[in-house]
Amino acid sequence: MLGTLIKKKLSDNQVANIFINALFDTIDNGFPEVAQLINEDSAFVTSPSVDAANNAEFALITIIGNLSFLENTFEPEQAARIEAIIIEKLATIYQTSTEELKKTISEYKSFIQRVNHPSKNMIYGMSKAIFHKYKLNEFQDEYFKRMQAPNPLFLKRMDEVVASFIWDWDSFFKKYRLN
């Protein structure tokens, strides 16, 4: 009983570690299902045949989406600190410099905003980014292919999938608190 009342205190560094490890675990274990859902989606005339091992684009889109929600969860200064630590750790994982990763993140964020314009809904933007990064337009029926726009039914289904890859900060704070 008392154990549920006492929350473990974590530093910004520990929060970043938990966040990154959980995020990559979710992406690695979840993307094969995402690929299967895309490949079997009724919005496509032929299967896109997205390779279940090809999660690089999905990982970056998911990382950018999750980073965008940090600002809604933490005070601005703490969000900036945690984001900086996350980017530093991700640079090590991706074997690149922090500056190069910041540039990549900025490019992806701009891409998501561009394909999502005028909407500012990040989940919707992530779904559209997946559509474009995995070149799914060529597998749609002629109407949507000519429009070069995702079938709204596919986007709706993808929004539900993408939302499950967003970090649940409410559950996290039920278990932990920050120093």
C-alpha positions as CSV (number, residue, x, y, z in Angstrom):
1,M,0.0,0.0,0.0
2,L,2.7,2.5,1.0
3,G,4.7,1.6,-2.1
4,T,2.0,3.1,-4.3
5,L,2.1,6.4,-2.4
6,I,5.9,6.8,-2.8
7,K,7.0,7.9,-6.2
8,K,10.5,7.4,-7.3
9,K,12.4,10.6,-7.9
10,L,14.2,10.9,-11.3
11,S,16.7,13.3,-12.7
12,D,16.3,14.8,-16.2
13,N,18.9,12.3,-17.4
14,Q,17.0,9.3,-16.0
15,V,13.8,10.6,-17.6
16,A,15.6,10.9,-20.9
17,N,17.0,7.3,-20.6
18,I,13.6,5.8,-19.7
19,F,11.9,7.8,-22.5
20,I,14.5,6.7,-25.2
21,N,14.6,3.0,-24.1
22,A,10.8,2.7,-24.0
23,L,10.3,4.6,-27.3
24,F,12.8,2.4,-29.2
25,D,11.4,-0.7,-27.6
26,T,7.9,0.3,-28.7
27,I,9.1,1.2,-32.3
28,D,11.1,-2.0,-32.7
29,N,8.3,-4.2,-31.4
30,G,5.4,-2.2,-32.9
31,F,6.6,-1.3,-36.4
32,P,6.2,-4.9,-37.9
33,E,2.5,-4.6,-37.0
34,V,2.3,-1.0,-38.4
35,A,3.9,-2.3,-41.7
36,Q,1.4,-5.1,-41.8
37,L,-1.6,-2.7,-41.2
38,I,-0.3,-0.5,-44.0
39,N,0.2,-3.4,-46.4
40,E,-3.3,-4.8,-45.7
41,D,-5.1,-1.4,-45.7
42,S,-8.2,-1.4,-47.9
43,A,-7.3,2.2,-49.1
44,F,-4.6,0.7,-51.4
45,V,-5.3,-0.9,-54.7
46,T,-2.1,-3.0,-54.4
47,S,-0.1,-3.7,-51.3
48,P,2.7,-1.2,-50.6
49,S,4.8,-4.1,-49.3
50,V,6.4,-2.0,-46.6
51,D,9.2,-4.0,-45.2
52,A,8.7,-4.7,-41.5
53,A,12.4,-4.1,-40.9
54,N,12.4,-0.7,-42.6
55,N,11.4,1.4,-39.5
56,A,14.0,4.2,-39.9
57,E,11.5,6.8,-41.3
58,F,8.8,5.7,-38.8
59,A,11.3,6.0,-35.9
60,L,12.3,9.5,-36.8
61,I,8.7,10.6,-37.3
62,T,7.8,9.0,-34.0
63,I,10.7,10.7,-32.2
64,I,9.8,14.1,-33.6
65,G,6.1,13.6,-32.7
66,N,7.1,12.7,-29.1
67,L,9.5,15.6,-28.8
68,S,6.8,18.0,-29.8
69,F,4.7,16.8,-26.9
70,L,7.5,17.6,-24.3
71,E,6.5,21.2,-24.4
72,N,3.0,20.4,-23.4
73,T,4.1,18.3,-20.4
74,F,7.0,20.2,-18.8
75,E,7.8,23.7,-17.9
76,P,9.6,25.3,-20.9
77,E,13.1,25.3,-19.2
78,Q,12.7,21.7,-18.1
79,A,11.4,20.6,-21.5
80,A,14.4,22.2,-23.2
81,R,16.8,20.5,-20.8
82,I,15.2,17.1,-21.3
83,E,15.0,17.5,-25.1
84,A,18.7,18.5,-25.2
85,I,19.6,15.3,-23.2
86,I,17.4,13.2,-25.4
87,I,19.0,14.6,-28.6
88,E,22.5,14.1,-27.2
89,K,21.7,10.4,-26.4
90,L,20.0,9.9,-29.8
91,A,23.1,11.3,-31.5
92,T,25.1,8.6,-29.8
93,I,22.6,5.9,-30.8
94,Y,22.5,7.1,-34.4
95,Q,26.3,7.6,-34.4
96,T,26.2,11.2,-35.5
97,S,26.9,14.6,-34.0
98,T,24.4,16.4,-31.9
99,E,24.4,19.2,-34.5
100,E,23.7,16.9,-37.4
101,L,20.9,15.2,-35.5
102,K,19.4,18.6,-34.6
103,K,19.5,19.4,-38.3
104,T,17.8,16.1,-39.2
105,I,15.1,16.7,-36.6
106,S,14.5,20.2,-37.8
107,E,14.2,19.0,-41.4
108,Y,11.7,16.3,-40.4
109,K,9.7,18.7,-38.3
110,S,9.5,21.1,-41.2
111,F,8.5,18.3,-43.5
112,I,5.7,17.2,-41.1
113,Q,4.5,20.8,-40.8
114,R,4.6,21.2,-44.6
115,V,2.6,18.1,-45.4
116,N,0.2,18.8,-42.6
117,H,-0.5,22.5,-43.5
118,P,-2.8,24.1,-42.4
119,S,-3.5,21.7,-39.6
120,K,-1.3,21.9,-36.5
121,N,-2.4,18.5,-35.1
122,M,0.8,16.5,-34.7
123,I,-0.8,13.1,-34.8
124,Y,-2.4,13.9,-38.1
125,G,0.9,15.3,-39.3
126,M,2.8,12.1,-38.3
127,S,0.2,10.0,-40.3
128,K,0.7,12.2,-43.4
129,A,4.5,12.1,-43.0
130,I,4.4,8.3,-42.9
131,F,2.2,8.3,-46.1
132,H,4.7,10.5,-47.9
133,K,8.0,9.0,-46.5
134,Y,6.9,5.5,-47.4
135,K,5.7,6.7,-50.9
136,L,2.2,5.3,-50.4
137,N,0.6,7.5,-53.0
138,E,1.4,5.2,-55.9
139,F,-0.6,2.4,-54.3
140,Q,-3.9,4.3,-54.0
141,D,-6.8,4.4,-56.4
142,E,-6.6,6.8,-59.3
143,Y,-8.7,9.5,-57.7
144,F,-6.4,10.0,-54.7
145,K,-3.3,9.3,-56.7
146,R,-4.1,12.2,-59.1
147,M,-4.8,14.4,-56.1
148,Q,-1.5,13.3,-54.6
149,A,-3.3,13.2,-51.2
150,P,-3.8,10.4,-48.8
151,N,-7.2,8.7,-48.6
152,P,-8.9,10.2,-45.5
153,L,-9.9,6.7,-44.4
154,F,-6.3,5.6,-44.4
155,L,-5.3,8.7,-42.5
156,K,-8.0,8.1,-39.9
157,R,-6.8,4.5,-39.3
158,M,-3.2,5.7,-39.3
159,D,-4.0,8.4,-36.7
160,E,-5.2,5.7,-34.3
161,V,-2.0,3.7,-34.9
162,V,0.3,6.6,-34.5
163,A,-1.4,7.8,-31.3
164,S,-0.4,4.6,-29.7
165,F,3.3,5.5,-30.2
166,I,3.0,8.8,-28.2
167,W,4.5,8.6,-24.8
168,D,1.9,8.5,-22.0
169,W,3.2,11.1,-19.6
170,D,0.2,10.8,-17.3
171,S,1.0,7.2,-16.6
172,F,4.7,8.1,-16.1
173,F,3.9,10.7,-13.5
174,K,1.7,8.3,-11.6
175,K,4.9,6.3,-11.0
176,Y,7.7,8.8,-11.0
177,R,8.4,12.4,-10.0
178,L,11.2,14.7,-11.1
179,N,14.0,16.1,-8.9
